[in-house]
Amino acid sequence: MSHTTTDEPARTASGATVPVLAFAGIVVAVMQTLLVPVIKDLPRLLDTTPGNATWVLTSTLLSGAVATPIMGRLGDLFGKRRMLIASLSVMVVGALVSAFTDALVPMIVGRTLQGFAMGAIPLGIGLMRDMLPRERLGSAMALMSSSIGVGGGLALPAAALVAQHTDWHALFYGAAGLGVLAIALTLLVVPESPLRAKGSFDLPGALGLAAGLVLFLLPITKGSDWGWSSPTTLGLFAAAAVVLFLWGLMELRVKAPLVDLRTTARREVLLTNLASIMVGVSFYVISLVLPQLLQLPSETGYGLGQSMVVAGLCVAPLGLTMMFTAPVYARLSARYGPRTTLLLGLVIIGAGYAGGLGLMSAAWQTVVTSVLIGAGIGLAYSSLPALIIGAVPASETGAANGLNTLMRSIGTSVSSAVIGMVLANTANDVGGVAVPTMHGFRVSFLIATGAVAAGLALAFFLPRRRPAATTQLRASSEEDANLARAERALAGEPVDGEAPRGFRGRVLTADGSPVARAKVTLIDRHGRQAGATLSDGDGGYALAVPAAGPYVLAARAAGHGPLAHSATHAGGDRPVDLNLTLPGETVPA
């Protein structure tokens, strides 16, 4: 896959860019929990069976899972801001469709359209990566990444209040209004990124991924209704395995794939995505358990007898804490790196669930649990995009973060299915009504703790990145990670366990003055980006090569024209100085 940037200069991001993008993410996340307060009433409201009513929630989940990686790739190709506005527009249309109907099929159609907006989260992260200066990037990405939890947490009490005092269709009118506001603010405040991936959209890859995801997620979400050992459930799982395997083979042979599986297979990307599934599992457990515990009648002996609105308010600190954790994450990550903050976040989540096993006898105790788990999830979610961005080329951030967001969605889907099954199998039958038990709640918390333990094991094997205090490095972007790599190579230290080999030299002006912070990009014979870094304070740079052969070294810096040198690497370290004031010339092998 080849990558490029446009010659169009990037508009400077204003101080309002980050809040507007975060607001868009929160609006999108609201769609996921919008109907939670009225789930039990949906069969009556839509005049259908309980089994059919679950499609109102399942459709949003499926469309969101499909749209997230696809919109990320479209953003890389055609503009992230453009695709963000398109995602929000589809969401508004879907909300209006749902607002004007009481019938099942139109409601499912509207909810499906609303799910397409989930792609806004990785698109927002990509825009921040492309536009923001280094000192603002860490906290901004943390806030955007956490918006999916913030929106979900804040939507619960707001939706409960609306559903309790007005017609339930007002939920969709409100969602449409928020979507329109997000679109308007994005048009006014957010600039378009000049970065583009070169190539075409992989339509067969998109269709294959969509089919595989639907075949995989459908039995996960409906397995409890169909039976986990039923021919339908097992057949769909088998079909998903076959389709995704064939899709993977096809993607490996496509010149410009929807998902670069070779990049995805890198240790840092793979382990981060797997850890994201575990974080998604742990995040959703508390959202399923605490509202039910709070609303169960006190006559059960363990229910807390709270109203729908009070239950939502007790869980709301989950989202609020995630939002306020973003600046804390930025400081921790700047000093210790995103790997450490991910590990710390998972430890805090585990402590929250372990402590929550004994904090279920009063409403205030659920607030304490929500705050603690929210802090841990905020740190963990904030670390994920930084880890992904540090491991992929800049022109793939939309697609890569889209895939990472998809992994979180798979985690929440698995959590919903497993916890739903646990609560159903441990429930007591009271007058024909299944009432969840305290045993079921505690087993659910233990499952979340187990998911956190698995996430910790995965995160532990992520590559370590040493912070460089002399240059105040931040491992929250690809350029920062590569700058650390270049400095180690220039110092003669091993890089990724191997002796440094590749191109090294200095970026200079005509009079021999060094050019600091110049972007040096390595392009292979196929026109694909093979590496990138920034020159240090003395103009020095170092780039490792994946294999011997011809390359192009492209250099660019503020106040200087772009420069391209061709060079051939035959082994060892190849010295090449780049003079930004001279026209491109061929460097002899």
N, C-alpha and C positions, 0 to 999 in steps of 0.2 A: 504494500500500500504506500503510495507516495503522498507527500504532504507539502503544503506550501503556505505562504501568507500572502495576503493581498498587499498591494502597494498603498492602499488607502490608510492614512494615518489614523490611529485609534483616538477617538474622543476621550478626553480625560474624564474618569468617573468622578462624579460629584459626591459630596458627603451623604446625599440621600440615596445613592445607588444601592448600598448594602441593605438599608431598612426596607426599600421597595422590593428588592429581590426576596428578602426573608418574608415579607408580607405575602408575596405571591406564593411562596412555599407553604406558608401557614394556611392560606386559602385553599390550596390544593389538598392539603392534609385533612382539612375539615370534611372533605367528601367521604373519607374513609369511616368516620365515626358519626356522620350526620344523623343516621337513622337508628343508632344504638338505643336511644331512649324509647323508641316506638317499635323495637323488633318484635316484642311479644304480641303487639296489636296489628302487625302487618296482615296476617290472614283475614282478619275482620275488615280492615280498612280497604283491602284490595279485593275482597270477596273471593278468596281462593283458599287452597289448602296450605297448611304449614310448610309442606315440602316445596310447593311451588313458590311460596313467599321467600324462601331462602335465596332464590335466584336474584332477588333484588340486591342482595349483598354480594353474592358470588359473581355477578356480571361485572360489577365495579372492580373487584379484585382481578379478574381475568383480563379485562381490557387494560388495566393499569400495568399488569405484568408484561403484557405484549407491547404496550406503547413506550415503556420506559427506555429500553435499549434502542428502539427504532427512532424515537424522537432525538435521543442523544446523537445518533449517527447523522440524522438529517441536520441537526444543529452544527455538527462539525463540517458538513458539506456546504450548507446554504446560509448559515448564520444562526447563532444560538438565540439572539434576541427575537429574530423572526419566528423561530419555532416555539419559543416561549409564549409569544403572543398567540400563535396558532393553537397551542395547547389550552391556554386559558379561554380562548374563544369557543373551542369545542366544548369545554366544561360548562360555559354559560348556556350554550344551546341545550346541552343535556339537562341542566337544572330547570330550564324553562319547560322542556318537554315533560319532565316529571311533575312540575308544578301545576300543569293543566290537565292532569289525568288522575282517574281513580281505577284505571284498568291495569291488569298485570303486565301485558305485553308492552304497551307504550312506556310503562314505568321502567321495565327492564331495559328498553332501548335508551331511555334517558340516563339511567344509571350507568350503562355501558359507555355512553359518550362522556359522562363525568369522569370515569376512570382514566380516560386518555390523558387527562391533565397531569397524571403522576410524573410524566416526563419533565415537568417544570423544575423539579428538584435538581437533577443532574445538569440541566441546562443552566440554572442559576449558578451552580458551583463552577461550571465551565466559564461563564461570563466573568465571574470574580477572578478566576485564575488568569484570564487573558488581560484584564484591565487594571487590577488593583496593584499598588506598590507592595513591596515585600512586607513592610511593617504592619499593613492592614490585612494581609491575606489570611493569616492564621485564624484570627477571631471571626472574620467574615465568613470563611468556609465553615467554621464550627457552628455559627448561627444558622447558616443555610442548611447544613446537614441535619441539625437538630429540629428544623422547622417541621419535619414530618411528625415528630413526637409532640412538639409544642402545639401544633394545630389540632392533633388528635386529643390532647389533654384538655385544651381550652374549649373545644367543641362540645365536650360532654355536658358541662353545666349549662352552657348557652343553649344547646339543643334541647336539653331537659326543660329549661325554663320556657322556651317557645312552645314545645310540645304540650306542656302542662297547662298553659294559659291561652293558647290560640289554636287555630286550625293547623294541622300538621303540614299542610302544603306551604305554610309560611317558611318552613325550613328551606325549601328550594328557592323561594323568592329571595330570601336572605342570601343564600349561596350565590345566586345569579348576580345580585347586587354587589357582593364582595368581589366576584370575578370581574365585573365591569370596572370597578374601582381599580383593581390590580392591573388590568389592561391599560387604563388611562394613565396610571402612574408610571408604568413601564414605558409607554410611548413618550412621556414627558421627561423622564429622568434617566432611564437606562440607555447607554450608548450601545451600538452594535460592535461586536468584536471583529477585528480585521483578520483574525486567524481563520483559515479554511483548510480542510483536508482536500487533497487533489484526488479526483476519481469520480466514479458514478455510484448511485445508490444501488445496493445489492437487493433487488426485489425478490428473487428466488430465496435468498438467505433470510429476508424478512418474513416471507410466507412460511418457510420451513421452521424458523424459530417460533413464530406464532402458533403453528400447529403443534409443535412439540410442547410448548408451555401450556397450552390449553389441555392437551392430553394428559399432562403431568399434574396440573393444579386442579383440574376438575374432579378426579377421584379423591384428592386430598380434602377438598372442601365438601364433597358430597358423600364421602365414604361412610360417615356415620348413618346417613339415611339409606344408602344402598346396601350397606354391609361390607366390612373390610375384606371378607373372603368371597364376595359375590363375583360371578363371572364378569359383570360389567366393570367393577372396580379393578380387578386383576387384569382384565383385557386392556383397559385404558392405560394402566401402568406399563404393560408390555409394549403397547403401541407407542407410548411416549419414549421408551428406551430405544426402540428401533428408529423412530423419526429423528430423535436428537443425535443418535449415532450417525445416521446418514447425512444429517445437516452438518455435523462436524467435519465429515469427510469432504463435503462440498465446499465448506468455508475454507478449508486448507488449500484448496485448488483455485480459489477465486483470487484474481489480482487485487481487487479492492473489496474485501469481505465486509459484511455488516459488523461482525465481531472478529477482531484479530486474535485468533485462538493461540497463536504463538506468544503474543504478548500476555494473554490471559494465563498462560501456563507458567509464566515466570513465578518464582517462589513467592516474591512479595505480593504480587497481584493475587495469585491463587490462595495463599493463606489468608490474606485480608478478606477476600470474598467468602471463604468458608467461615471465618470468624464472624462476618456480617450476618450470616444465617443464624448463628448462635445468639448474637445480640438481638436479632429480630424475634427469635423465640422468647427470650427473657423479657423483652419489652412488652409483648402482647399478653403475657400471663397476668400481670397485675391489672391490666385493663379489663380482663375477663372476670377475674376473681373478686376484686374489691367492690365494684358496684353491686354485685349480687349479694355479697356478705352484708353490705350496708343496708340494702333494701329488704332483706328477709325479715319477717316479723320477729319481734323479740320473744314471742311465745314458743319459737322453736328451741329456745335455750341458748342459742349462739348468734342468731340474727340480731342486727343492731337497730332495726325498725326505723330507718331514716327514709325521708321522702326522696323522690327521684332527683330533685334539685340539690338537696343536701348531699346526696351520694356523689353527684357530679362535682360539687365544690370540694369534697374531701379528696377526690382523685385529681382535681385541677393542679395542685402543686407539682404533680409529676411533670406536666408540660412547662410550668413556670420555672421550675428548678433547671430543667434542660436549657431554657433560654438564658438564664443568668449564669449558666456554667460556661458559656462560650468565651467570655474574656478570661476566665480562669484557665480554660484549656489553652488559650493562646500563650499565656505566660509559661505554663508548664511545658508545652510543646517546644517553645523557643529554647528552653533550657535543657530539656531532657529528650526531646524528640517525640513524634506521634506514637511510636511503638510503646514507649513507657506510659504515655497517657492512656493508650488503649488497655494495657495491662492494669493500670490503676483503676480505670473505669470498671473493668470486669470484676476486680476485687471488691469494689464498693457495691456493685449490683449483687454479688454473691452474699456480702454481709447484710444487705438490705433484705434479701429473701430469707436468709437464715434467721435474722432477727425477727422478721415478719411472722415466722411460725409461732412466736409467742406474743405477737402484738395484734390480736384479732378480737379483743373483748371490748373495745370502745372506739368511738369514731375518731377521737384524737390520735389514737394509736395508728389508725390507717393513714392519717396525714403524715405522721413521722415516717412510716414505711414508704409512702409516696415520695416524700422529699429525698430520702436516702437513695432509693432506686432511681429517681429522676436525675440526681447528681451523677450517679454512675453511668447511666445511659447517655446523658449529655456528654460526658467525657469520651465514652466509647464511640458514639455516633460522630462526634467532632473529629476524631482521629482517623476515621475511615477514608474520607476524601483526600486527606493529606498523604496517607500511605499510598493510595492509588495514583495520585498526581505525581508523586515522587518516583513512580516506576514506569510511567508511560509517556510517550511523546506528547508535546503540548497540543498538537492538532488532533489527538485522540481522547482528550479529556472528557468530552461530552459522551461519547460512546462508552468509555471505560467507567465513568461514574454512573451512567445509566445501567450498566450491567451490575455495578455494586448495589445500586438502589434496588434492582431486581432481586438480588440475593437477600436483602433485608425483607422484601415482600414475601419471598418464599419462606423465610423464617417465620414471619407472622402468620402465614397460611398454615404451615405445619403446626405452629403453636395453637392456632384456633381449632384445628382438627383434633389434635391430641388432647388438649384440655377439655374441649367439648365432650370427647368420648369419656374422659376420666370423670368429669362431673356427672355425666349421664349414668355411667355404670355404678357410681357410688351414691346416687340419689335415693331418697326415701319416697315411696309412693304414699301420698296423703290425699285420700279422696279422689284418686285418679290423676293427681297432679304430682309431677316429679319435683321434689324439693332437694336442692343441693345440700350436702352435708359438710360439716367441719372437716371430716376426714378427707373428703374430696378436695376441699380448698388447700389443705396442708400437702396432700400428694401433688397438687398442681405447683405449689411453691417449691417442693423438692425437685420436680421436673425442671423448673426454671433454674434452680441451683445447679443441677447436672449440666444443663446447657451452658451455663456460665463457666463451669469447670472445663468443658470441652473447648469453649472459646479461649480460655486461658492457655490451654495446652497448644492450641494453634498459634496464638499470638506470641507465645514464648519462642517459637522457631522463626519468627520474622527476622530479617537481617537487622543487625544493629547499625545505627548511624551515629558517629561521634560528633557532637556539636563542636564547632571551631570557634572558640571565644574571640580569637584575634580578628575575625571578620564578621562576627555576630551572625553566623549562618542560621537560617531557618529551614529545617527539612520539611517544609510544608508546600513545596512546589518542585517541579522537575528541575528548574534552573538551579535552585538551592542545593538539591541533592547532587546534581552533576558538578556544581562548583566544589563541594566537599570532596567528591571523587577526584576532580582535577588537582586539587591541592595536595591530596595524598600521593597522586601519581607524580606531581612535580617534586615532591619531597623524596621520591624513590621508594615509597611504601607500597606494599602489595595492595592491589585493588581487587576486591571480591575473591581473595585467596590466591590470586595469580600475580606473577610479576607484570608490571605495567608494560604494555606494548601498544603502539599506535603512533599518533602524531602528537608532537609537542612543539612549542615555540612561543613567540610573543606577537601580540597585536600592536603595531607601531604606526606612527605618523611619518610623513616624509622626512622630518628632521630627527627621527629616531626616538621621539617621545613615546612612552608607553600609553596605551589606551586601556583604561580599566573598565570593567563591566561591559565589555563588548561581547555580543552574542556570537558564538562560533558554532556552526552547525555542520555535521558530517553527513554527506549524502553519498549513497552507494551507486553502483553502476546502473541500477534499475530506477534511479530517481527517488529512492526511499530514504527517509531520515534514519541514519544509523547511530546517531548520538548528537548531543548538544551540551554546551557548557558556557560559562561566562569567564572572561579573562579576569585575573586577580589584579591587585593594586599596581603591580609592576608590568601589567600587560601579558603575563604568562598564562598559557592554557595547556591542557593536555586532554586528549580524547583517545580512548581505547577503540580498536577496530575489531569487528567480529571475525574478520578473515582477511587474508592478503588479497590485494587487487587494487584496481583504480578507484579513486574517490574524488569528490569535490568538497573543498573546505570553503564554506560561505561565511563571511564575517559582516557584522552590522553593528553600528554603535550610534548613539545620539550625536547629531552634529556632523556625521560622516556619511558618505555614500556607501552603498553595499558593495561588497567585493567577493569574487569567486575565484578560487585557485584550484586547479586540478592537480592531483598528486597520486602516485602509486605507492602502496605499502607492500614491502616484501619481507617484513619480519623485524622484530626489535622495535626500537624507538626511531621514528622518522622526524628529523627536525624540519619544520616549515614555519618561517615567519610570515605574517600577513600584514601588508602595508595598505591601510585603508585609502591612501591618497593616490595609489597607482591603479591603473586599469588591470583587470584580471589577466593573468599570464599562466602559462603552463610551467610547473616545477618539474624538472627532469627527474626520472626515477633514480 
